[in-house]
Amino acid sequence: MKAPALVLVLLTACACGTSTAPASPVRQARITWQDFHGVRLPLSDLDGPRVLDHDRAKGFSHTREGALLAALHIGVRANSQWGPTVFEPTITEQVVGPDAGRLLEQTRTTYEESRQEARLPQGSPLGKAYVDEEAYRWESYATDAATVDIVSAGPDPRGTTVRATTRIQVVWQDGDWRVVAPLDGDWGNAATELKSLDGYTRFEE
């Protein structure tokens, strides 16, 4: 079964080990939710993103919570769905690793093919993506690097809810978290269809 477009980007595999992330001190962060073109994303007054500008998200705390939010916000934005004014600077400035260039190239190609098929003006977004970011599970966490699996859910063409889990790596670099590009610049290499949320932690409402 093919996952929906953003369950493309995030839209993470079931062979994950037990979380090795250390417990964080008790913190009284206030969580709110933002609608990002049909995708609900959590925001924290303590952990970020501190900068939201022109559909970009930056400024995450150097904590486990900050790493999680960075993986989610940057991963969502590094997608052709929102058009080049979002994915171009996001990938160029906030995605690192040997396959970052390939990710940008493939995202450009995907965008252009979809734009022409939909007969949309150059540079315009491809439309909303009705996806919920439901849950997460830590694979590993260290001071300057982390890996987390994020669960996205959305409707398939028949209206049935399907879920995918996407493994996202982040590293602390130049004062903020950056996402490490997936293998060969293809998010499909990091995504797996998911049948159950057992073992995952739901995002708090």
Phi, psi and chi 1 to 4 in degrees:
 res  aa     phi    psi   chi1   chi2   chi3   chi4
   1 MET       -  129.8 -179.5 -174.2  -61.6      -
   2 LYS   -82.2  131.6 -174.9  177.3 -179.7 -178.5
   3 ALA   -73.3  151.4      -      -      -      -
   4 PRO   -65.3  168.1   21.1  -30.2      -      -
   5 ALA   -50.1  -44.7      -      -      -      -
   6 LEU   -90.4  -25.0 -163.6   56.9      -      -
   7 VAL   -66.9    7.1  172.9      -      -      -
   8 LEU   -81.9  -47.2 -104.9  175.1      -      -
   9 VAL   -80.2  -39.0  147.7      -      -      -
  10 LEU  -106.9  -15.0  -69.7  175.9      -      -
  11 LEU   -95.0      -  -60.9  158.4      -      -
  12 THR       -      -  -63.8      -      -      -
  13 ALA       -  165.1      -      -      -      -
  14 CYS   -68.9   -1.9  -58.6      -      -      -
  15 ALA   -87.6   19.5      -      -      -      -
  16 CYS   -67.8  147.9  -54.0      -      -      -
  17 GLY   -87.4 -179.2      -      -      -      -
  18 THR   -67.2  141.6  -58.0      -      -      -
  19 SER   -58.4  135.9  168.9      -      -      -
  20 THR  -108.4   10.0   57.5      -      -      -
  21 ALA   -70.7  130.9      -      -      -      -
  22 PRO   -71.0  152.3   26.5  -33.6      -      -
  23 ALA   -68.8  138.5      -      -      -      -
  24 SER   -87.8  154.4  -64.5      -      -      -
  25 PRO   -60.6  155.6  -21.0   32.2      -      -
  26 VAL   -62.8  127.3  174.9      -      -      -
  27 ARG  -134.7  143.4  -47.8  173.4   78.6 -140.2
  28 GLN  -101.3   64.3  -61.0  -60.9  -43.6      -
  29 ALA   -77.7  143.6      -      -      -      -
  30 ARG   -99.6  120.9 -176.0  172.1   63.6   88.6
  31 ILE  -102.3  127.9  -58.4  -63.3      -      -
  32 THR  -122.0  170.4   56.3      -      -      -
  33 TRP  -123.7  139.0  -70.9   81.4      -      -
  34 GLN  -115.2  137.7  172.7 -159.6   52.0      -
  35 ASP   -88.1  113.6  177.1   80.5      -      -
  36 PHE  -109.0   88.7 -179.4   77.7      -      -
  37 HIS    52.8   42.9  -56.6  -73.0      -      -
  38 GLY    98.8  -11.1      -      -      -      -
  39 VAL  -104.6  125.1 -175.4      -      -      -
  40 ARG   -85.3  123.7  -67.8 -178.6   69.0 -116.1
  41 LEU  -124.0  137.4  -64.7  174.6      -      -
  42 PRO   -81.3  144.2   29.3  -33.5      -      -
  43 LEU  -124.3  141.6  -48.8  173.5      -      -
  44 SER  -121.0  133.3  167.6      -      -      -
  45 ASP   -70.1  -18.3   60.9  -22.9      -      -
  46 LEU   -99.3  -36.0  -68.5 -178.9      -      -
  47 ASP  -110.2   -6.1  -61.4  -59.3      -      -
  48 GLY   106.8  179.5      -      -      -      -
  49 PRO   -73.5  141.7   25.9  -33.9      -      -
  50 ARG   -84.8  -20.8  -67.2 -173.7  -66.1  -87.0
  51 VAL  -121.2  118.2  178.4      -      -      -
  52 LEU  -123.0  111.7  -69.8  169.5      -      -
  53 ASP  -150.2  127.0 -176.7   46.1      -      -
  54 HIS    51.3   46.6  -68.1   88.8      -      -
  55 ASP    65.9   14.1  -80.8  -18.6      -      -
  56 ARG  -100.2  154.6  -59.2  -74.0  -50.8  -72.4
  57 ALA  -134.7  123.9      -      -      -      -
  58 LYS  -142.8  168.6  -59.4  179.2 -178.3  179.9
  59 GLY    81.8   78.2      -      -      -      -
  60 PHE  -115.3  145.2  -59.7   92.4      -      -
  61 SER   -68.2  151.8   66.3      -      -      -
  62 HIS   -83.7   63.4 -164.3  178.9      -      -
  63 THR  -140.6  172.7   62.3      -      -      -
  64 ARG   -61.7  -41.6 -177.2  174.3   61.9  170.0
  65 GLU   -64.3  -40.4  -67.0   81.8    2.4      -
  66 GLY   -63.4  -39.2      -      -      -      -
  67 ALA   -63.0  -41.9      -      -      -      -
  68 LEU   -62.0  -47.8  172.3   61.6      -      -
  69 LEU   -65.7  -36.8  -71.7  166.5      -      -
  70 ALA   -64.5  -45.2      -      -      -      -
  71 ALA   -57.1  -42.4      -      -      -      -
  72 LEU   -69.7  -53.9 -175.7   54.5      -      -
  73 HIS   -67.0  -44.2  -80.3  -92.6      -      -
  74 ILE   -71.2  -41.1  -62.3  170.5      -      -
  75 GLY   -59.2  -41.8      -      -      -      -
  76 VAL   -63.9  -42.4  165.2      -      -      -
  77 ARG   -76.5  -18.9  -72.9  167.8  166.3   83.3
  78 ALA   -84.0   54.8      -      -      -      -
  79 ASN  -141.5  143.9 -176.1  -85.4      -      -
  80 SER   -64.0  -20.4   61.2      -      -      -
  81 GLN   -54.8  -34.1 -167.1   72.9   21.1      -
  82 TRP   -93.5   -2.4  -32.8  120.6      -      -
  83 GLY    88.7  165.1      -      -      -      -
  84 PRO   -65.3  -23.7   21.0  -32.3      -      -
  85 THR   -68.2  -17.7   58.4      -      -      -
  86 VAL  -103.4  -54.7  177.6      -      -      -
  87 PHE   -71.4  -31.5   73.1   73.1      -      -
  88 GLU   -61.1  -58.5  -69.7  -95.4    0.9      -
  89 PRO   -67.9  -32.1   22.7  -32.7      -      -
  90 THR   -60.9  -51.4  -65.0      -      -      -
  91 ILE   -68.2  -41.9  -63.4  173.5      -      -
  92 THR   -64.2  -40.4  -59.7      -      -      -
  93 GLU  -100.0  -23.2  -60.8  171.1   15.8      -
  94 GLN  -123.4    3.5  -64.7  177.0  -81.4      -
  95 VAL  -119.0  132.8  177.0      -      -      -
  96 VAL  -126.9  179.1  -61.1      -      -      -
  97 GLY   105.9  165.7      -      -      -      -
  98 PRO   -64.1  -21.0   20.3  -31.8      -      -
  99 ASP  -104.9   13.0  -68.3  -49.6      -      -
 100 ALA   -62.7  -40.3      -      -      -      -
 101 GLY   -63.3  -39.0      -      -      -      -
 102 ARG   -69.2  -35.9  -65.6 -163.9   67.4  179.0
 103 LEU   -61.3  -44.6  174.9   62.3      -      -
 104 LEU   -63.3  -43.9 -179.1   56.9      -      -
 105 GLU   -63.0  -45.5  179.1 -177.4  -16.4      -
 106 GLN   -68.2  -35.1  -68.6 -166.0   39.4      -
 107 THR   -66.9  -39.5  -54.1      -      -      -
 108 ARG   -61.3  -44.9  -75.1  169.5  172.3  163.7
 109 THR   -63.8  -45.8  -61.1      -      -      -
 110 THR   -60.6  -43.7  -60.8      -      -      -
 111 TYR   -60.5  -49.3  169.6   76.5      -      -
 112 GLU   -64.4  -40.1 -169.4   57.4   28.6      -
 113 GLU   -63.7  -43.6  -69.5  174.0  -10.3      -
 114 SER   -68.9  -39.1  -60.6      -      -      -
 115 ARG   -62.7  -45.1 -177.3 -167.5   68.7   79.0
 116 GLN   -66.6  -39.6  -69.5 -175.0   19.9      -
 117 GLU   -62.7  -37.2 -177.8  178.9   -8.7      -
 118 ALA   -87.5   -4.2      -      -      -      -
 119 ARG    57.4   48.2  -61.1 -178.6  178.7  179.6
 120 LEU   -99.7  153.6  -65.6  170.0      -      -
 121 PRO   -62.6  149.6  -19.0   31.1      -      -
 122 GLN   -56.8  131.7  177.9   62.7   46.8      -
 123 GLY    90.7  -11.1      -      -      -      -
 124 SER   -78.5  151.7   62.6      -      -      -
 125 PRO   -62.5  158.7  -18.8   31.5      -      -
 126 LEU   -87.7   -5.8  -60.7  177.0      -      -
 127 GLY   121.6  176.3      -      -      -      -
 128 LYS   -73.8  157.1  -71.3 -170.0  173.5 -174.8
 129 ALA  -126.1  113.6      -      -      -      -
 130 TYR   -86.6   85.5  -63.3   98.8      -      -
 131 VAL  -130.0  139.1  174.6      -      -      -
 132 ASP  -107.6  132.9  -75.1  -29.7      -      -
 133 GLU   -89.4  107.5  -54.9  -52.7  -22.4      -
 134 GLU   -95.5  -39.6  -72.4 -169.6  -33.3      -
 135 ALA  -160.6  174.7      -      -      -      -
 136 TYR  -152.4  162.8   62.6   93.1      -      -
 137 ARG  -148.6  129.8  177.8  169.1   65.3 -178.7
 138 TRP   -76.4  133.7  -71.2  103.3      -      -
 139 GLU   -94.2  -40.9  169.8   63.4   14.8      -
 140 SER  -162.5  156.6   63.4      -      -      -
 141 TYR  -148.9  132.0  176.8   82.0      -      -
 142 ALA  -137.4  172.8      -      -      -      -
 143 THR   -54.9  -40.4  -55.7      -      -      -
 144 ASP  -119.2   11.0  -66.3  -29.4      -      -
 145 ALA  -157.6  144.8      -      -      -      -
 146 ALA  -153.0  155.4      -      -      -      -
 147 THR  -133.5  128.7  -58.6      -      -      -
 148 VAL  -138.4  144.2   62.3      -      -      -
 149 ASP   -99.3  127.2  -64.8  -20.7      -      -
 150 ILE  -116.5  131.8  -63.6  178.4      -      -
 151 VAL   -97.2  126.6  178.9      -      -      -
 152 SER  -117.0  144.4  -54.3      -      -      -
 153 ALA  -132.1  142.7      -      -      -      -
 154 GLY  -165.3  168.3      -      -      -      -
 155 PRO   -80.4  141.5   29.4  -34.3      -      -
 156 ASP   -87.6  178.2   67.9    8.3      -      -
 157 PRO   -57.3  -21.3  -27.6   36.6      -      -
 158 ARG   -90.2   -2.2  -63.2  170.3  -62.1  177.6
 159 GLY    90.1    1.3      -      -      -      -
 160 THR   -82.1  138.1  -57.5      -      -      -
 161 THR   -74.4  127.3  -62.7      -      -      -
 162 VAL  -120.5  150.9  -65.1      -      -      -
 163 ARG  -123.5  146.6  -68.9  179.4  172.8   85.8
 164 ALA  -135.3  147.1      -      -      -      -
 165 THR  -113.7  128.5  177.1      -      -      -
 166 THR  -115.6  125.4  -57.0      -      -      -
 167 ARG   -85.0  122.1  178.8  159.0  -67.3 -177.7
 168 ILE  -123.4  129.3  -59.8 -179.2      -      -
 169 GLN  -100.7  140.6  -65.3  176.8  -78.5      -
 170 VAL  -130.4  152.7  -65.4      -      -      -
 171 VAL  -133.8  148.5  -66.8      -      -      -
 172 TRP   -87.0  119.9 -176.4 -100.4      -      -
 173 GLN  -149.6  130.2 -170.6  175.5  100.5      -
 174 ASP    54.1   41.5  -61.3  -33.8      -      -
 175 GLY    81.0   14.1      -      -      -      -
 176 ASP  -159.1  164.4 -152.8   -7.2      -      -
 177 TRP   -79.4  140.2  -68.7  104.5      -      -
 178 ARG  -123.9  147.0  -42.7  -76.6  170.0  174.8
 179 VAL   -86.3  138.8  163.2      -      -      -
 180 VAL   -87.2  126.9  178.8      -      -      -
 181 ALA   -58.6  143.0      -      -      -      -
 182 PRO   -67.5  164.0   27.6  -36.3      -      -
 183 LEU   -54.8  130.2 -179.9   65.8      -      -
 184 ASP    60.4   16.9  -65.9  -31.0      -      -
 185 GLY    68.9   24.3      -      -      -      -
 186 ASP  -123.4  113.5 -176.4   -5.1      -      -
 187 TRP   -62.5  -23.1  -75.1  113.4      -      -
 188 GLY   -61.4  -25.6      -      -      -      -
 189 ASN   -73.8  -12.6  -70.3  -32.9      -      -
 190 ALA  -110.9   -3.0      -      -      -      -
 191 ALA  -110.5  143.7      -      -      -      -
 192 THR  -140.6  139.6  -55.5      -      -      -
 193 GLU   -65.5  143.4 -172.6  178.1   -7.5      -
 194 LEU  -123.6  136.2 -172.3   69.4      -      -
 195 LYS  -102.5  -24.1  -63.4  -63.4 -173.8 -177.8
 196 SER  -143.0  148.1  170.9      -      -      -
 197 LEU   -92.5    9.8  -70.6  176.7      -      -
 198 ASP   -58.9  130.5  -70.2  -11.2      -      -
 199 GLY    89.9   -4.6      -      -      -      -
 200 TYR  -104.9  153.9  -70.9   84.3      -      -
 201 THR  -102.0  124.4  -58.1      -      -      -
 202 ARG   -74.1  144.6  -70.9 -176.7  177.7  -88.8
 203 PHE   -66.4  138.0  -73.7  107.2      -      -
 204 GLU   -73.5  141.7  -64.0 -179.6    5.1      -
 205 GLU   -81.4      -  -69.4  -68.0  -22.9      -
